[in-house]
Amino acid sequence: MSQDPNQTLDVDAVHRLAQEHIAPIVQPDASQGVNRAMIKAFTRLGLMAPFFAGEFGGTGNGEISATLLCRYREGLARVSPQASTALATQIGGIFVVARHGLHAVRKEWVPRVVSGDVVTALALTEPERGSDVASMTMPATQAPGGWRLSGKKVWIMKAPDADVYTVFARTSGAGPRGITAFLVPKGTPGFTAEAIDGLWPDRIGNLFFDDVFVPDAHVLGPVGEGFKLGMAIFDAFRPSVGAHILGFARVALEESVRYAGQRRAFGQLIGDFQAVSHLLAEMATRLEAARLLTYEAAAVYDRGDTARIKSASAMAKLYASEAGQYIVDNAIQVHGAVALQKGHLLEHLYREVRASRIYEGTSQIQREIIARSLLASQR
Ligand SMILES: Cc1cc2nc3c(=O)[nH]c(=O)nc-3n(C[C@H](O)[C@H](O)[C@H](O)COP(=O)(O)OP(=O)(O)OC[C@H]3O[C@@H](n4cnc5c(N)ncnc54)[C@H](O)[C@@H]3O)c2cc1C
């Protein structure tokens, strides 16, 4: 664990930093592309360095502290869910490179991510292979001095703007063995990308590989071992999806409490209707339960409790994203029609929370992971 002073920043301290430095530079929608000023601000505020080793410009030991990542994401998401996502994708997009890249490749790319000069992305999903990551088919075929990639990756956060991508492709066989991770910089001949316009209020896109040559030096980790490296990212980052949701779901709850104490109907405050006040009670209870699961999963990861990490992270991600959906949906219910107006905070959060039950493994996949771990001893 690093000794960086930012290790002691709690959620409230990150929230204050975000109010002062991030709120003024938030972009209203994704069409303006990746917010590079925000990514630079993370570095200035010291939010990147603890996740990287000193030799790459960080202040940590190269290990991810899931608890720290949760605290940062929760504090940022109270001000801007986009900021919380951008921090996670920046660290997640370079995670495999920082751990498994050749030393020269790490030296070339990781310091530029830590300094906020390079935007990263992670590409696993294919049009026909989403949840079933292990069955991905995009081929990487061996060529003199490297590999040639052909095919398509879809729903990639920060595409098409990211500068460097960690891309997973099939180098042999079928199933989890035979997948390899590659580093592919933007601008590589044959590699193109496009933005997707969707419900999610953040930058996302598709990637196209037309016989793209990737040199051997850009292979990340052992050939055929990419699936394990990809799954390690989920172990580290899934608890932080919970923290991301905690940040903005809390705002939705606070706004609802405030509104219930001001809005009148039938001659009384709506908060005095039990039907409304009990909604608030349920929202608060689910938020607290999500908090406990999230930080417990982060602690399990940080303790290196490998027997529990997959299940604990899946529970946190499952519960927090479902609770977040409940909270934001009912925050809209408490507000009535006004919250559905384009540009209203809750309209924005509704679009934000919906995607969280799909990315980094759908709710159904989280239940599969939990069930598999429960039944493992019986098989
Ligand atoms: C906002 C957003 C950001 C994303 N960012 C990235 C990114 O940066 N990089 C990246 O690689 N991908 C990313 N994705 C893709 C994401 O990981 C996939 O969408 C997700 O894994 C689900 O795959 P799918 O959409 O193809 O759905 P499918 O896998 O086709 O699933 C369709 C439905 O079937 C259910 N289902 C599938 N298998 C099972 C099963 N075994 N048991 C029960 N139900 C099952 C699913 O739960 C779902 O309800 C992102 C997606 C979104 C929405």
The ligand as an SDF file (V2000), in Angstrom:
LIG
                    3D

 53 58  0  0  0  0  0  0  0  0999 V2000
  -22.4740    2.1490  -20.8020 C   0  0  0  0  0  0  0  0  0  0  0  0
  -21.6960    0.9400  -21.2150 C   0  0  0  0  0  0  0  0  0  0  0  0
  -20.3170    0.9550  -21.1720 C   0  0  0  0  0  0  0  0  0  0  0  0
  -19.5910   -0.1530  -21.6020 C   0  0  0  0  0  0  0  0  0  0  0  0
  -18.2220   -0.0870  -21.6150 N   0  0  0  0  0  0  0  0  0  0  0  0
  -17.4950   -1.1250  -22.1060 C   0  0  0  0  0  0  0  0  0  0  0  0
  -16.0820   -1.0160  -22.2370 C   0  0  0  0  0  0  0  0  0  0  0  0
  -15.4680    0.0110  -21.9170 O   0  0  0  0  0  0  0  0  0  0  0  0
  -15.4110   -2.0750  -22.7620 N   0  0  0  0  0  0  0  0  0  0  0  0
  -16.0380   -3.2210  -23.1450 C   0  0  0  0  0  0  0  0  0  0  0  0
  -15.3680   -4.1380  -23.5840 O   0  0  0  0  0  0  0  0  0  0  0  0
  -17.3900   -3.3480  -23.0300 N   0  0  0  0  0  0  0  0  0  0  0  0
  -18.1420   -2.3280  -22.5220 C   0  0  0  0  0  0  0  0  0  0  0  0
  -19.5080   -2.4240  -22.4400 N   0  0  0  0  0  0  0  0  0  0  0  0
  -20.1720   -3.6250  -22.8870 C   0  0  0  0  0  0  0  0  0  0  0  0
  -20.7110   -4.4530  -21.7260 C   0  0  0  0  0  0  0  0  0  0  0  0
  -19.6570   -5.0460  -21.0240 O   0  0  0  0  0  0  0  0  0  0  0  0
  -21.7050   -5.4590  -22.2940 C   0  0  0  0  0  0  0  0  0  0  0  0
  -22.8020   -4.7200  -22.7870 O   0  0  0  0  0  0  0  0  0  0  0  0
  -22.1690   -6.4540  -21.2480 C   0  0  0  0  0  0  0  0  0  0  0  0
  -21.1180   -7.3310  -20.9010 O   0  0  0  0  0  0  0  0  0  0  0  0
  -23.3800   -7.2790  -21.7090 C   0  0  0  0  0  0  0  0  0  0  0  0
  -23.1830   -7.7760  -22.9890 O   0  0  0  0  0  0  0  0  0  0  0  0
  -24.3310   -7.5790  -24.1160 P   0  0  0  0  0  0  0  0  0  0  0  0
  -24.7500   -6.1510  -24.0670 O   0  0  0  0  0  0  0  0  0  0  0  0
  -23.7970   -8.1100  -25.3700 O   0  0  0  0  0  0  0  0  0  0  0  0
  -25.5440   -8.4280  -23.6160 O   0  0  0  0  0  0  0  0  0  0  0  0
  -25.7160  -10.0220  -23.7960 P   0  0  0  0  0  0  0  0  0  0  0  0
  -24.5160  -10.7170  -23.2720 O   0  0  0  0  0  0  0  0  0  0  0  0
  -26.1660  -10.3200  -25.1690 O   0  0  0  0  0  0  0  0  0  0  0  0
  -26.9240  -10.2870  -22.7960 O   0  0  0  0  0  0  0  0  0  0  0  0
  -28.2870  -10.0320  -23.1420 C   0  0  0  0  0  0  0  0  0  0  0  0
  -29.1400  -10.4570  -21.9540 C   0  0  0  0  0  0  0  0  0  0  0  0
  -28.9560  -11.8660  -21.6910 O   0  0  0  0  0  0  0  0  0  0  0  0
  -28.5580  -12.0380  -20.3360 C   0  0  0  0  0  0  0  0  0  0  0  0
  -27.5970  -13.1400  -20.2150 N   0  0  0  0  0  0  0  0  0  0  0  0
  -26.5070  -13.3960  -20.9570 C   0  0  0  0  0  0  0  0  0  0  0  0
  -25.8430  -14.4620  -20.4930 N   0  0  0  0  0  0  0  0  0  0  0  0
  -26.5490  -14.9040  -19.4230 C   0  0  0  0  0  0  0  0  0  0  0  0
  -26.3910  -15.9720  -18.4840 C   0  0  0  0  0  0  0  0  0  0  0  0
  -25.3460  -16.8120  -18.5490 N   0  0  0  0  0  0  0  0  0  0  0  0
  -27.3190  -16.1220  -17.5160 N   0  0  0  0  0  0  0  0  0  0  0  0
  -28.3700  -15.2740  -17.4190 C   0  0  0  0  0  0  0  0  0  0  0  0
  -28.5700  -14.2400  -18.2620 N   0  0  0  0  0  0  0  0  0  0  0  0
  -27.6790  -14.0610  -19.2440 C   0  0  0  0  0  0  0  0  0  0  0  0
  -27.8930  -10.7140  -19.9500 C   0  0  0  0  0  0  0  0  0  0  0  0
  -27.8870  -10.5400  -18.5280 O   0  0  0  0  0  0  0  0  0  0  0  0
  -28.7790   -9.7130  -20.6550 C   0  0  0  0  0  0  0  0  0  0  0  0
  -29.9250   -9.4940  -19.8950 O   0  0  0  0  0  0  0  0  0  0  0  0
  -20.2610   -1.3230  -22.0110 C   0  0  0  0  0  0  0  0  0  0  0  0
  -21.6610   -1.3460  -22.0290 C   0  0  0  0  0  0  0  0  0  0  0  0
  -22.3840   -0.2430  -21.6470 C   0  0  0  0  0  0  0  0  0  0  0  0
  -23.8800   -0.2680  -21.6950 C   0  0  0  0  0  0  0  0  0  0  0  0
  1  2  1  0
  2  3  1  0
  2 52  2  0
  3  4  2  0
  4  5  1  0
  4 50  1  0
  5  6  2  0
  6  7  1  0
  6 13  1  0
  7  8  2  0
  7  9  1  0
  9 10  1  0
 10 11  2  0
 10 12  1  0
 12 13  2  0
 13 14  1  0
 14 15  1  0
 14 50  1  0
 15 16  1  0
 16 17  1  0
 16 18  1  0
 18 19  1  0
 18 20  1  0
 20 21  1  0
 20 22  1  0
 22 23  1  0
 23 24  1  0
 24 25  2  0
 24 26  1  0
 24 27  1  0
 27 28  1  0
 28 29  2  0
 28 30  1  0
 28 31  1  0
 31 32  1  0
 32 33  1  0
 33 34  1  0
 33 48  1  0
 34 35  1  0
 35 36  1  0
 35 46  1  0
 36 37  1  0
 36 45  1  0
 37 38  2  0
 38 39  1  0
 39 40  1  0
 39 45  2  0
 40 41  1  0
 40 42  2  0
 42 43  1  0
 43 44  2  0
 44 45  1  0
 46 47  1  0
 46 48  1  0
 48 49  1  0
 50 51  2  0
 51 52  1  0
 52 53  1  0
M  END
$$$$
